[in-house]
Amino acid sequence: MNAQHTLAPPARRPALAVLAVAVAAGLSVAFSVPTDPPVFTSPLDFTNEWQPFVPGGVKVFQGKSDGEAEVVVDIYLTETRTFQFGGDPVEYHILQEIEFTGGAVSEISLNYFAQGDDGAVYYFGEVVDTYEGGVVTGHEGSWLVGGATLPSDPEETADADAPGLFMPANPEVDDSFKPENLAPVVDETDTILATDVKVKVPAGKLEGCIKVEETSTLDTDVEIKWYAPDLGYVRVKAKGETLKLIAATFGPVVLP
């Protein structure tokens, strides 16, 4: 989902050391990143403040990509899709992301999300159409849990056994998780760098945000994203790319 494919981050030694000491001392340890397989009782009911889903909602971003003007429009569709997971049909939300580079459409993707009973949001894949001159030229990065099941899914869509953890319910500093884990098609590791961060974007000033590092085994660049409560990501910074939220139809009241 508009992710930079980059090298995996170094291990967070302080957090691991604290964990080891706690375990050795016989102390109970509360994990903010779920470790058990997800269960989906009400997958369309999103309460996760870091990855909200408001059907009919829209977010608009503006920035630059390799020196060219870039605009990204996220549309939270009212339609849903049903996947098979764990032997049962489960319904999922669809986020359509449209990227414009240099004034022309460069990519359109459909991204599939569901919230587990643990409050975390899980990523069931994306179908990607890349464009050049107004014509679809490829589907690089397409993957789905269960692979292609609809006539509209590209034949080359990779088949994943399980969804990726997109966002825990209560992310904490040094938390690390994988939204995408299907190399060499897609691979992404996210690490929480900071919490309670202030972020200023054209849409306004936002408080209580989290700062997330995105890395991958498929590239060498690092992408940093800032997420605001009840809005999701609001700012992106990577090599050759910047994006900032300029408007949203949902979320908290922002200060000028």
N, C-alpha and C positions, 0 to 999 in steps of 0.2 A: 504494500500500500504506500506508494510513493516513498519507498525506503531506499536508503543508500546501502549497497551490499559491501560490507566492510569487515575487517578482521575482528575476531572475537576479543573482548576486553581482557586485561590482566585480572587475575584473581584478586578479590578484595581481602587482603590478609587480616586487617584488624577485625572485620566482622567474623571471619572464620576462627580467629584466635579466641574471640569472646565466646563463640558457640562451643568450641572445644572445652574451654574452661567450665562453662555452665554444665555441659554434659558430664564432665569428669566429676563435678561437685554434686551430681545427682539432682540438679535443679531442673524444673520444667521449662521448656523453651517454647515460646509462641511464635509460629511461623506466619509471616504475612503473605508469603507465596505458597499457595496450596500445593500439596504433594500427592494427594489422592486423585484418582480419575474423576473428572467432573460428572455431576448429576444434573439433569435439566428437567425440573418440574414445571417452571414457568419461564421458559427461555426468552420470551418477548418482553418480560417485565424487568426493565433496567432500573436499578437503583445505584449503580456504580457512578459516582460523581466525576470520575476521571475519564470515563468513556460513555457519556450519556447517549441515548438514542431517542430522538424526538421525531416520530414520523411526520413528514411534511416540512421538517426544519431544513434550513440552508445556512451554510457558512461560506464566506468568500475570503480568499487570501490573495495577496499581491506581493510580488518580489522579482527576483532575477534568477536566471539559470544560464550559466556560462555566458554572461554578458547580455543575454536577451531578456526582454520583459516576460514575466511569467504570471499567470493568473490561475488559481485553482479554485474550483467550485465543488463543495461537498453537498450532495443532496441526500437527505435521509428519507428514502422511499417509503411509501405507505404499503407497497407490496411486500410479501414475504416469500420465502422458499422453504421447502421441506427436504431435509437430508435424512439418511439413515445413519444412526449412530448407536452403537451398543445393541443393535438388533431392533431398535425402536425408531419410528419416525419422529423427528424433532423439527420444529419450525424456527426459522432464523430471520433476522432483520437484514436488509440490504442497504448498504451505503454506496451510492454512485459518486465516483470522483472523476471530474473532468478537468484535464490540464490543458491550458493554452500557452504556447511558447511562441514568442514573436508574433502574436496576434492570430495564430492558427491552432486548431486542435492538434495536440501531440499525443494524447493518451486518454482513453476512457476505461475505467475499471469498475467492476461490480464486486464489492467486498461484503463478506457474510459474517455476521456476528450473532452470538447468543450469550445470555448471562446464565451462569451456573448457580446452583443453590448456595455455593460458597460466596456469592457476591462478586466473583471475578468475571470478567468478560473474555470470552474465547473466540478465536479467529478460525473460521472454517474454510478460509481460502478466498481467492479472488480470480475473476475472469478478466483478462487484460486485452484490450485492443489498442495497438500502437498505430499512429497515423502519420502520413507524410503526403502533403498536397491534397488533403481531404480524402485520402484513400487508406483503408486498413492495410498495413504492411506486415503485421505479425501479432503474436500473442505471447511474447516472451514473459515469463514470470507467472503464467496461469497455473493455478493448483487448487484442488478442492478435496475435502474429505470424501472419499469414495470415488474420486475422479469425475470424468464427464458423464453426466446422466441425462442431460437435456440436449435436444438437437442444436440449441444455440451455443452450447459449450464447445470450445475448440477441441479438435481431436487430440492435440498434443498436450491437453491439460494433464498435469501430473496428479497422481493418485496418492493422497496422504491417508495414513491409518487413523490419525487422531488430530483434533484441533490444536492450535497453539494457544498458549496463555497470552492474551493481548494486554490485559491490565488487571492486577490484583485489586481486591476491594479496598485494602488499606496499605498502599505502597509505602515502604520505609527505605531510608538511605541504605545503600549497598544491596538491596534486593536485586536479583538477576533472574531473568526468565526469557523464554523463547517464543515470540509470536509466530515465527516461521522456522520450521526445522525439516527441510526437505532438500538438502544440497544434493546435486549441484543446481537444482532449479531455483530454489529460494533458501535463504538462511539469514536469520536475524537474532541477535541477542540484545536485550534491553537491560540496562542497569540504572537504578535510581541514584542520581548524583546528589540531589539536594531536595529538601522539602521546605515549605513555607517561604517560597521565593516570590518576589515582586516582579511583574513583567509589564512592560509598556509596549503596546501595539497601537496601530491607528484606530482600532476599535475602542481603545481606552486603557486605563490602568487597572491591572488585575493583581490581587493579593492571594496569598495562600497557595501558590502554584507549586508544581513539582518539576524538576529538571531531569530529563531522561537522556541517556547516551545510547545510541543505536549503532551496533557494529555487526560485522558479518565475516564469515570465512571466504566469501566470494569476491571481496574487494579490499582496498586498503584505506578507504576514506571512513571518516567518522561523522555521524549525523547527530546533532543535538536537537531535542524537541522540548518545548515547555508546554505543560498541560495545566489548564485552569479548572477549578471546581465548577461542575455543571456545564462546562463548555467543551471539554476535551482539549486536543492540542490547539495552540494559538500562535506558536512561533516555531520556525524551523531554521537551523543554520547548519550548513555543510559546505564542503569545498566546492566553490563555484555556484552555490545556491543559497538564497535567502527567501523566506516566506513569512509574512505577518498577517494576522487576521485583520480585515478591514470592516467586516460586517457579519452579523449573525442574527437569526430570527428567534433564537432562544438563548438561555443562559442568564447569568447574574447581571444586574445593572452595573455597568462600568462607569468609572469616573473619568471626566475629560482631562 
